[in-house]
Amino acid sequence: MPTFKLIEIAETIQRLQSEEAILVDTRDEQTFAADHVEGAFHLTNDTLKEFTDAVEFETPVFVVCYHGNSSKGVAQYLAEQGYENCYSVEGGMAMWRQLVPCEENAQ
């Protein structure tokens, strides 16, 4: 059975900058709107089809959530759908916010 891997934030940032990859944020609408990493795809049940239509199976997918727990389930789900390189970002956005600034959206 396909599975995901764990990845640290520093490596995630480096890989997002050096290769064609996508960061997926699974947090709720309000939290995502308040702050998120620039360019992150907001993955929800409502945007899943849009995601699968737009993102090739070979594209590395880095999944981030609040603290790095629920992203594991999402990364596993995406791996089972055929995404070859799925990662759950350890520490989630709680840790990411401590390391790098996030985009703030006034909505």
The first five atom37 places (N, CA, C, CB, O) and aatype in JSON, in Angstrom:
{
  "aatype": [12, 14, 16, 13, 11, 10, 9, 6, 9, 0, 6, 16, 9, 5, 1, 10, 5, 15, 6, 6, 0, 9, 10, 19, 3, 16, 1, 3, 6, 5, 16, 13, 0, 0, 3, 8, 19, 6, 7, 0, 13, 8, 10, 16, 2, 3, 16, 10, 11, 6, 13, 16, 3, 0, 19, 6, 13, 6, 16, 14, 19, 13, 19, 19, 4, 18, 8, 7, 2, 15, 15, 11, 7, 19, 0, 5, 18, 10, 0, 6, 5, 7, 18, 6, 2, 4, 18, 15, 19, 6, 7, 7, 12, 0, 12, 17, 1, 5, 10, 19, 14, 4, 6, 6, 2, 0, 5],
  "atom_mask": [
    [1, 1, 1, 1, 1],
    [1, 1, 1, 1, 1],
    [1, 1, 1, 1, 1],
    [1, 1, 1, 1, 1],
    [1, 1, 1, 1, 1],
    [1, 1, 1, 1, 1],
    [1, 1, 1, 1, 1],
    [1, 1, 1, 1, 1],
    [1, 1, 1, 1, 1],
    [1, 1, 1, 1, 1],
    [1, 1, 1, 1, 1],
    [1, 1, 1, 1, 1],
    [1, 1, 1, 1, 1],
    [1, 1, 1, 1, 1],
    [1, 1, 1, 1, 1],
    [1, 1, 1, 1, 1],
    [1, 1, 1, 1, 1],
    [1, 1, 1, 1, 1],
    [1, 1, 1, 1, 1],
    [1, 1, 1, 1, 1],
    [1, 1, 1, 1, 1],
    [1, 1, 1, 1, 1],
    [1, 1, 1, 1, 1],
    [1, 1, 1, 1, 1],
    [1, 1, 1, 1, 1],
    [1, 1, 1, 1, 1],
    [1, 1, 1, 1, 1],
    [1, 1, 1, 1, 1],
    [1, 1, 1, 1, 1],
    [1, 1, 1, 1, 1],
    [1, 1, 1, 1, 1],
    [1, 1, 1, 1, 1],
    [1, 1, 1, 1, 1],
    [1, 1, 1, 1, 1],
    [1, 1, 1, 1, 1],
    [1, 1, 1, 1, 1],
    [1, 1, 1, 1, 1],
    [1, 1, 1, 1, 1],
    [1, 1, 1, 0, 1],
    [1, 1, 1, 1, 1],
    [1, 1, 1, 1, 1],
    [1, 1, 1, 1, 1],
    [1, 1, 1, 1, 1],
    [1, 1, 1, 1, 1],
    [1, 1, 1, 1, 1],
    [1, 1, 1, 1, 1],
    [1, 1, 1, 1, 1],
    [1, 1, 1, 1, 1],
    [1, 1, 1, 1, 1],
    [1, 1, 1, 1, 1],
    [1, 1, 1, 1, 1],
    [1, 1, 1, 1, 1],
    [1, 1, 1, 1, 1],
    [1, 1, 1, 1, 1],
    [1, 1, 1, 1, 1],
    [1, 1, 1, 1, 1],
    [1, 1, 1, 1, 1],
    [1, 1, 1, 1, 1],
    [1, 1, 1, 1, 1],
    [1, 1, 1, 1, 1],
    [1, 1, 1, 1, 1],
    [1, 1, 1, 1, 1],
    [1, 1, 1, 1, 1],
    [1, 1, 1, 1, 1],
    [1, 1, 1, 1, 1],
    [1, 1, 1, 1, 1],
    [1, 1, 1, 1, 1],
    [1, 1, 1, 0, 1],
    [1, 1, 1, 1, 1],
    [1, 1, 1, 1, 1],
    [1, 1, 1, 1, 1],
    [1, 1, 1, 1, 1],
    [1, 1, 1, 0, 1],
    [1, 1, 1, 1, 1],
    [1, 1, 1, 1, 1],
    [1, 1, 1, 1, 1],
    [1, 1, 1, 1, 1],
    [1, 1, 1, 1, 1],
    [1, 1, 1, 1, 1],
    [1, 1, 1, 1, 1],
    [1, 1, 1, 1, 1],
    [1, 1, 1, 0, 1],
    [1, 1, 1, 1, 1],
    [1, 1, 1, 1, 1],
    [1, 1, 1, 1, 1],
    [1, 1, 1, 1, 1],
    [1, 1, 1, 1, 1],
    [1, 1, 1, 1, 1],
    [1, 1, 1, 1, 1],
    [1, 1, 1, 1, 1],
    [1, 1, 1, 0, 1],
    [1, 1, 1, 0, 1],
    [1, 1, 1, 1, 1],
    [1, 1, 1, 1, 1],
    [1, 1, 1, 1, 1],
    [1, 1, 1, 1, 1],
    [1, 1, 1, 1, 1],
    [1, 1, 1, 1, 1],
    [1, 1, 1, 1, 1],
    [1, 1, 1, 1, 1],
    [1, 1, 1, 1, 1],
    [1, 1, 1, 1, 1],
    [1, 1, 1, 1, 1],
    [1, 1, 1, 1, 1],
    [1, 1, 1, 1, 1],
    [1, 1, 1, 1, 1],
    [1, 1, 1, 1, 1]
  ],
  "atom_positions": [
    [[0.85, -1.19, 0.0], [0.0, 0.0, 0.0], [0.89, 1.25, 0.0], [-0.96, 0.0, 1.23], [1.85, 1.32, 0.77]],
    [[0.58, 2.22, -0.86], [1.36, 3.47, -0.87], [1.25, 4.19, 0.47], [0.88, 4.39, -2.02], [0.24, 4.09, 1.16]],
    [[2.29, 4.9, 0.81], [2.26, 5.63, 2.08], [2.99, 6.95, 1.93], [2.89, 4.78, 3.2], [3.67, 7.2, 0.94]],
    [[2.84, 7.8, 2.94], [3.46, 9.11, 2.96], [4.74, 9.05, 3.79], [2.5, 10.17, 3.52], [5.03, 8.05, 4.45]],
    [[5.5, 10.15, 3.74], [6.7, 10.29, 4.57], [6.56, 11.54, 5.42], [7.99, 10.36, 3.68], [5.8, 12.45, 5.09]],
    [[7.3, 11.59, 6.52], [7.36, 12.79, 7.35], [8.49, 13.67, 6.84], [7.56, 12.42, 8.86], [9.5, 13.18, 6.35]],
    [[8.3, 14.99, 6.96], [9.33, 15.92, 6.51], [9.36, 17.12, 7.45], [9.08, 16.37, 5.05], [8.32, 17.58, 7.93]],
    [[10.55, 17.63, 7.71], [10.69, 18.8, 8.57], [10.46, 20.07, 7.76], [12.09, 18.82, 9.23], [10.58, 20.07, 6.54]],
    [[10.12, 21.14, 8.45], [9.78, 22.4, 7.81], [10.93, 22.95, 6.98], [9.38, 23.43, 8.86], [10.72, 23.38, 5.85]],
    [[12.14, 22.93, 7.51], [13.28, 23.48, 6.77], [13.47, 22.77, 5.43], [14.56, 23.37, 7.61], [13.71, 23.42, 4.42]],
    [[13.36, 21.45, 5.43], [13.5, 20.7, 4.18], [12.33, 20.99, 3.24], [13.61, 19.19, 4.46], [12.51, 21.07, 2.03]],
    [[11.13, 21.13, 3.8], [9.97, 21.46, 2.99], [10.19, 22.78, 2.26], [8.7, 21.54, 3.86], [9.96, 22.88, 1.05]],
    [[10.63, 23.79, 2.98], [10.86, 25.11, 2.39], [11.91, 25.01, 1.29], [11.31, 26.13, 3.47], [11.73, 25.55, 0.2]],
    [[12.99, 24.33, 1.58], [14.08, 24.17, 0.59], [13.56, 23.49, -0.67], [15.25, 23.36, 1.19], [13.87, 23.92, -1.78]],
    [[12.78, 22.45, -0.51], [12.28, 21.7, -1.68], [11.24, 22.5, -2.45], [11.68, 20.37, -1.23], [11.2, 22.42, -3.68]],
    [[10.41, 23.26, -1.74], [9.43, 24.1, -2.44], [10.13, 25.16, -3.29], [8.48, 24.77, -1.42], [9.62, 25.55, -4.34]],
    [[11.28, 25.62, -2.84], [12.03, 26.64, -3.57], [12.84, 26.05, -4.72], [12.95, 27.39, -2.63], [13.13, 26.76, -5.68]],
    [[13.22, 24.8, -4.63], [14.15, 24.23, -5.61], [13.53, 23.27, -6.62], [15.23, 23.54, -4.9], [14.19, 22.87, -7.57]],
    [[12.29, 22.89, -6.43], [11.67, 21.95, -7.36], [10.2, 22.28, -7.52], [11.84, 20.51, -6.88], [9.63, 23.05, -6.75]],
    [[9.61, 21.7, -8.53], [8.19, 21.91, -8.74], [7.44, 21.01, -7.77], [7.78, 21.63, -10.22], [7.41, 19.79, -7.93]],
    [[6.84, 21.62, -6.78], [6.13, 20.9, -5.73], [4.98, 21.78, -5.26], [7.08, 20.52, -4.53], [4.89, 22.94, -5.66]],
    [[4.12, 21.24, -4.43], [2.99, 22.02, -3.95], [2.82, 21.82, -2.45], [1.7, 21.63, -4.69], [2.98, 20.72, -1.92]],
    [[2.5, 22.93, -1.77], [2.17, 22.89, -0.35], [0.66, 22.92, -0.23], [2.84, 24.08, 0.44], [0.0, 23.8, -0.79]],
    [[0.13, 21.98, 0.51], [-1.31, 21.86, 0.72], [-1.6, 22.17, 2.18], [-1.83, 20.44, 0.33], [-0.99, 21.57, 3.08]],
    [[-2.51, 23.1, 2.43], [-2.9, 23.49, 3.79], [-4.3, 22.97, 4.03], [-2.83, 25.06, 3.98], [-5.23, 23.29, 3.29]],
    [[-4.47, 22.17, 5.08], [-5.76, 21.52, 5.33], [-6.54, 22.16, 6.48], [-5.54, 20.06, 5.63], [-7.57, 21.63, 6.9]],
    [[-6.07, 23.29, 6.98], [-6.77, 23.91, 8.1], [-8.11, 24.5, 7.66], [-5.9, 25.01, 8.74], [-8.38, 24.62, 6.47]],
    [[-8.95, 24.86, 8.62], [-10.28, 25.37, 8.3], [-10.21, 26.71, 7.57], [-11.11, 25.5, 9.57], [-9.18, 27.39, 7.57]],
    [[-11.32, 27.07, 6.96], [-11.42, 28.27, 6.11], [-10.97, 29.55, 6.83], [-12.84, 28.45, 5.62], [-10.19, 30.32, 6.28]],
    [[-11.46, 29.76, 8.04], [-11.13, 31.0, 8.77], [-9.65, 31.07, 9.12], [-11.96, 31.1, 10.04], [-9.03, 32.12, 8.98]],
    [[-9.1, 29.98, 9.56], [-7.69, 29.95, 9.94], [-6.81, 30.15, 8.72], [-7.34, 28.64, 10.64], [-5.83, 30.89, 8.76]],
    [[-7.16, 29.47, 7.62], [-6.4, 29.64, 6.38], [-6.47, 31.09, 5.9], [-6.93, 28.69, 5.3], [-5.46, 31.65, 5.48]],
    [[-7.66, 31.69, 5.98], [-7.83, 33.08, 5.54], [-7.01, 34.03, 6.41], [-9.3, 33.47, 5.58], [-6.54, 35.06, 5.91]],
    [[-6.85, 33.71, 7.68], [-6.11, 34.6, 8.59], [-4.62, 34.6, 8.31], [-6.36, 34.19, 10.05], [-3.98, 35.65, 8.35]],
    [[-4.06, 33.44, 8.01], [-2.65, 33.36, 7.64], [-2.34, 32.01, 7.02], [-1.75, 33.6, 8.86], [-2.84, 30.97, 7.45]],
    [[-1.51, 32.06, 6.01], [-1.05, 30.84, 5.35], [0.22, 31.15, 4.57], [-2.15, 30.25, 4.41], [0.56, 32.31, 4.34]],
    [[0.89, 30.12, 4.19], [2.11, 30.27, 3.4], [1.7, 30.7, 1.99], [2.94, 28.93, 3.38], [0.8, 30.12, 1.39]],
    [[2.36, 31.71, 1.48], [2.05, 32.21, 0.14], [2.16, 31.08, -0.87], [2.99, 33.38, -0.24], [3.16, 30.36, -0.91]],
    [[1.13, 30.94, -1.69], [1.11, 29.91, -2.72], [0.54, 28.57, -2.28], [0.0, 0.0, 0.0], [0.4, 27.66, -3.09]],
    [[0.21, 28.44, -1.0], [-0.35, 27.18, -0.51], [-1.74, 26.96, -1.11], [-0.43, 27.18, 1.04], [-2.52, 27.89, -1.3]],
    [[-2.02, 25.7, -1.41], [-3.35, 25.32, -1.89], [-4.19, 24.94, -0.68], [-3.27, 24.12, -2.93], [-3.79, 24.11, 0.13]],
    [[-5.37, 25.56, -0.54], [-6.26, 25.24, 0.58], [-7.08, 24.02, 0.2], [-7.18, 26.46, 0.94], [-8.05, 24.12, -0.56]],
    [[-6.69, 22.86, 0.74], [-7.35, 21.6, 0.41], [-8.44, 21.3, 1.43], [-6.33, 20.46, 0.37], [-8.19, 21.15, 2.62]],
    [[-9.67, 21.22, 0.91], [-10.83, 20.84, 1.72], [-11.62, 19.81, 0.92], [-11.73, 22.1, 2.08], [-11.25, 19.49, -0.21]],
    [[-12.68, 19.3, 1.49], [-13.54, 18.39, 0.74], [-14.07, 19.07, -0.51], [-14.71, 17.89, 1.62], [-14.23, 18.43, -1.55]],
    [[-14.34, 20.38, -0.41], [-14.88, 21.13, -1.54], [-13.85, 21.41, -2.63], [-15.46, 22.42, -1.06], [-14.23, 21.61, -3.79]],
    [[-12.56, 21.43, -2.3], [-11.54, 21.75, -3.3], [-10.74, 20.51, -3.75], [-10.58, 22.79, -2.73], [-9.81, 20.63, -4.54]],
    [[-11.1, 19.35, -3.25], [-10.35, 18.13, -3.58], [-10.36, 17.84, -5.09], [-10.93, 16.94, -2.83], [-9.32, 17.51, -5.65]],
    [[-11.5, 17.96, -5.73], [-11.57, 17.69, -7.17], [-10.71, 18.69, -7.94], [-13.03, 17.75, -7.68], [-9.99, 18.31, -8.86]],
    [[-10.77, 19.96, -7.56], [-9.93, 20.98, -8.2], [-8.45, 20.61, -8.07], [-10.2, 22.37, -7.58], [-7.68, 20.74, -9.01]],
    [[-8.08, 20.15, -6.89], [-6.7, 19.75, -6.64], [-6.3, 18.58, -7.52], [-6.5, 19.39, -5.16], [-5.27, 18.63, -8.19]],
    [[-7.1, 17.52, -7.51], [-6.74, 16.32, -8.28], [-6.75, 16.59, -9.78], [-7.7, 15.18, -7.95], [-6.0, 15.95, -10.52]],
    [[-7.59, 17.51, -10.24], [-7.59, 17.87, -11.66], [-6.35, 18.67, -12.04], [-8.85, 18.68, -11.98], [-5.89, 18.57, -13.18]],
    [[-5.8, 19.45, -11.11], [-4.71, 20.37, -11.42], [-3.32, 19.83, -11.13], [-4.9, 21.63, -10.66], [-2.35, 20.25, -11.76]],
    [[-3.21, 18.89, -10.19], [-1.89, 18.47, -9.72], [-1.59, 17.05, -10.22], [-1.8, 18.53, -8.17], [-2.34, 16.11, -9.96]],
    [[-0.47, 16.93, -10.92], [-0.05, 15.63, -11.47], [0.39, 14.69, -10.34], [1.1, 15.81, -12.49], [0.86, 15.14, -9.29]],
    [[0.25, 13.39, -10.56], [0.61, 12.4, -9.55], [2.1, 12.41, -9.23], [0.21, 11.02, -10.02], [2.5, 12.0, -8.14]],
    [[2.94, 12.87, -10.16], [4.39, 12.9, -9.92], [4.82, 14.1, -9.08], [5.13, 12.92, -11.25], [5.94, 14.11, -8.56]],
    [[3.95, 15.1, -8.94], [4.3, 16.32, -8.2], [4.43, 16.01, -6.72], [3.24, 17.42, -8.43], [3.51, 15.44, -6.13]],
    [[5.55, 16.37, -6.09], [5.65, 16.21, -4.64], [4.6, 17.08, -3.93], [7.07, 16.58, -4.15], [4.43, 18.25, -4.26]],
    [[3.92, 16.5, -2.96], [2.85, 17.17, -2.22], [3.23, 17.21, -0.75], [1.47, 16.46, -2.43], [3.43, 16.17, -0.12]],
    [[3.32, 18.43, -0.2], [3.65, 18.63, 1.21], [2.38, 19.09, 1.91], [4.82, 19.67, 1.4], [1.83, 20.14, 1.56]],
    [[1.91, 18.33, 2.88], [0.65, 18.61, 3.56], [0.93, 19.19, 4.93], [-0.22, 17.33, 3.67], [1.67, 18.61, 5.73]],
    [[0.31, 20.35, 5.2], [0.48, 21.0, 6.49], [-0.9, 21.23, 7.11], [1.25, 22.35, 6.34], [-1.88, 21.51, 6.41]],
    [[-0.96, 21.1, 8.45], [-2.2, 21.33, 9.18], [-1.87, 22.23, 10.37], [-2.87, 19.98, 9.66], [-0.96, 23.06, 10.27]],
    [[-2.56, 22.09, 11.47], [-2.31, 22.93, 12.64], [-1.0, 22.57, 13.34], [-3.47, 22.8, 13.62], [-0.13, 23.42, 13.53]],
    [[-0.88, 21.3, 13.74], [0.27, 20.86, 14.54], [1.01, 19.66, 13.96], [-0.19, 20.53, 15.93], [1.92, 19.14, 14.6]],
    [[0.64, 19.22, 12.77], [1.32, 18.09, 12.15], [0.7, 16.75, 12.43], [0.0, 0.0, 0.0], [1.33, 15.71, 12.2]],
    [[-0.53, 16.73, 12.91], [-1.19, 15.46, 13.2], [-2.17, 15.06, 12.1], [-1.91, 15.53, 14.52], [-2.02, 14.0, 11.49]],
    [[-3.18, 15.9, 11.84], [-4.18, 15.53, 10.84], [-3.61, 15.52, 9.43], [-5.36, 16.49, 10.9], [-4.17, 14.89, 8.54]],
    [[-2.5, 16.21, 9.21], [-1.88, 16.19, 7.88], [-1.42, 14.79, 7.52], [-0.68, 17.17, 7.83], [-1.32, 14.46, 6.33]],
    [[-1.14, 13.96, 8.5], [-0.71, 12.59, 8.22], [-1.82, 11.8, 7.52], [-0.31, 11.88, 9.53], [-1.56, 11.07, 6.57]],
    [[-3.04, 11.96, 8.0], [-4.17, 11.27, 7.38], [-4.43, 11.75, 5.97], [0.0, 0.0, 0.0], [-4.73, 10.96, 5.08]],
    [[-4.31, 13.06, 5.75], [-4.5, 13.62, 4.41], [-3.39, 13.16, 3.48], [-4.54, 15.17, 4.47], [-3.66, 12.77, 2.34]],
    [[-2.15, 13.19, 3.95], [-1.03, 12.73, 3.12], [-1.2, 11.25, 2.76], [0.32, 12.95, 3.86], [-0.93, 10.85, 1.63]],
    [[-1.66, 10.45, 3.71], [-1.89, 9.03, 3.44], [-3.0, 8.87, 2.4], [-2.26, 8.28, 4.73], [-2.87, 8.07, 1.47]],
    [[-4.07, 9.62, 2.55], [-5.18, 9.56, 1.58], [-4.69, 9.9, 0.18], [-6.31, 10.53, 2.0], [-5.0, 9.2, -0.78]],
    [[-3.91, 10.99, 0.05], [-3.41, 11.4, -1.26], [-2.47, 10.34, -1.85], [-2.68, 12.75, -1.15], [-2.5, 10.1, -3.05]],
    [[-1.65, 9.72, -1.0], [-0.78, 8.64, -1.47], [-1.62, 7.49, -2.02], [0.14, 8.15, -0.33], [-1.28, 6.91, -3.05]],
    [[-2.69, 7.17, -1.34], [-3.56, 6.08, -1.78], [-4.3, 6.42, -3.06], [-4.56, 5.75, -0.69], [-4.72, 5.52, -3.79]],
    [[-4.47, 7.72, -3.35], [-5.13, 8.14, -4.59], [-4.17, 8.09, -5.78], [-5.69, 9.54, -4.43], [-4.61, 8.21, -6.92]],
    [[-2.87, 7.92, -5.51], [-1.91, 7.8, -6.6], [-0.79, 8.82, -6.58], [0.0, 0.0, 0.0], [0.11, 8.75, -7.42]],
    [[-0.82, 9.76, -5.64], [0.28, 10.73, -5.56], [1.52, 10.02, -5.04], [-0.1, 11.94, -4.63], [1.5, 9.4, -3.97]],
    [[2.6, 10.11, -5.81], [3.78, 9.28, -5.58], [4.68, 9.78, -4.46], [4.56, 9.19, -6.82], [5.38, 8.99, -3.83]],
    [[4.67, 11.09, -4.2], [5.56, 11.68, -3.2], [4.77, 12.58, -2.27], [6.7, 12.47, -3.87], [4.72, 13.79, -2.47]],
    [[4.16, 11.99, -1.26], [3.35, 12.74, -0.29], [4.1, 12.83, 1.03], [1.96, 12.07, -0.09], [4.7, 11.86, 1.5]],
    [[4.04, 14.02, 1.62], [4.75, 14.28, 2.87], [3.82, 14.98, 3.85], [6.02, 15.13, 2.61], [3.02, 15.83, 3.45]],
    [[3.93, 14.64, 5.11], [3.27, 15.35, 6.19], [4.32, 16.22, 6.86], [2.59, 14.36, 7.22], [5.35, 15.72, 7.31]],
    [[4.05, 17.52, 6.92], [5.01, 18.48, 7.48], [4.94, 18.44, 9.01], [4.74, 19.92, 6.95], [3.91, 18.76, 9.6]],
    [[6.04, 18.04, 9.62], [6.09, 17.91, 11.07], [6.0, 19.28, 11.75], [7.39, 17.19, 11.5], [6.64, 20.25, 11.32]],
    [[5.21, 19.35, 12.8], [5.06, 20.58, 13.56], [3.95, 21.49, 13.07], [0.0, 0.0, 0.0], [3.49, 22.37, 13.8]],
    [[3.51, 21.27, 11.84], [2.39, 22.03, 11.28], [2.63, 23.53, 11.25], [0.0, 0.0, 0.0], [3.76, 24.01, 11.39]],
    [[1.55, 24.26, 11.06], [1.64, 25.71, 10.96], [2.02, 26.36, 12.29], [0.32, 26.28, 10.47], [2.57, 27.46, 12.3]],
    [[1.74, 25.7, 13.39], [2.14, 26.25, 14.69], [3.65, 26.43, 14.73], [1.67, 25.34, 15.84], [4.14, 27.47, 15.18]],
    [[4.39, 25.44, 14.26], [5.84, 25.54, 14.24], [6.32, 26.4, 13.06], [6.48, 24.14, 14.17], [7.27, 27.16, 13.19]],
    [[5.65, 26.27, 11.92], [6.04, 27.03, 10.73], [6.02, 28.53, 11.04], [5.11, 26.71, 9.53], [6.93, 29.26, 10.66]],
    [[4.96, 28.99, 11.74], [4.83, 30.41, 12.09], [6.02, 30.9, 12.9], [3.53, 30.66, 12.87], [6.4, 32.07, 12.82]],
    [[6.6, 30.03, 13.69], [7.76, 30.4, 14.51], [9.01, 30.55, 13.66], [8.0, 29.37, 15.61], [9.92, 31.28, 14.03]],
    [[9.06, 29.88, 12.52], [10.26, 29.87, 11.7], [10.23, 30.87, 10.55], [10.49, 28.5, 11.17], [11.26, 31.47, 10.22]],
    [[9.08, 31.05, 9.93], [8.98, 31.95, 8.79], [7.67, 32.74, 8.84], [9.07, 31.16, 7.47], [6.67, 32.24, 9.35]],
    [[7.69, 33.96, 8.31], [6.45, 34.75, 8.31], [5.44, 34.17, 7.32], [6.74, 36.22, 7.96], [5.81, 33.57, 6.32]],
    [[4.17, 34.35, 7.63], [3.1, 33.89, 6.76], [2.38, 35.08, 6.16], [2.11, 32.99, 7.54], [2.39, 36.18, 6.72]],
    [[1.77, 34.84, 5.02], [0.97, 35.87, 4.36], [-0.27, 36.14, 5.21], [0.56, 35.42, 2.91], [-0.91, 35.21, 5.71]],
    [[-0.59, 37.4, 5.38], [-1.82, 37.74, 6.11], [-2.83, 38.25, 5.13], [-1.56, 38.78, 7.23], [-2.52, 39.11, 4.3]],
    [[-4.03, 37.75, 5.21], [-5.1, 38.15, 4.3], [-6.17, 38.87, 5.09], [-5.7, 36.92, 3.56], [-6.64, 38.39, 6.12]],
    [[-6.55, 40.02, 4.61], [-7.66, 40.76, 5.22], [-8.92, 40.38, 4.45], [-7.41, 42.32, 5.19], [-9.2, 40.91, 3.38]],
    [[-9.67, 39.46, 5.02], [-10.91, 39.02, 4.36], [-12.05, 39.09, 5.32], [-10.78, 37.61, 3.81], [-13.18, 38.77, 4.96]]
  ]
}
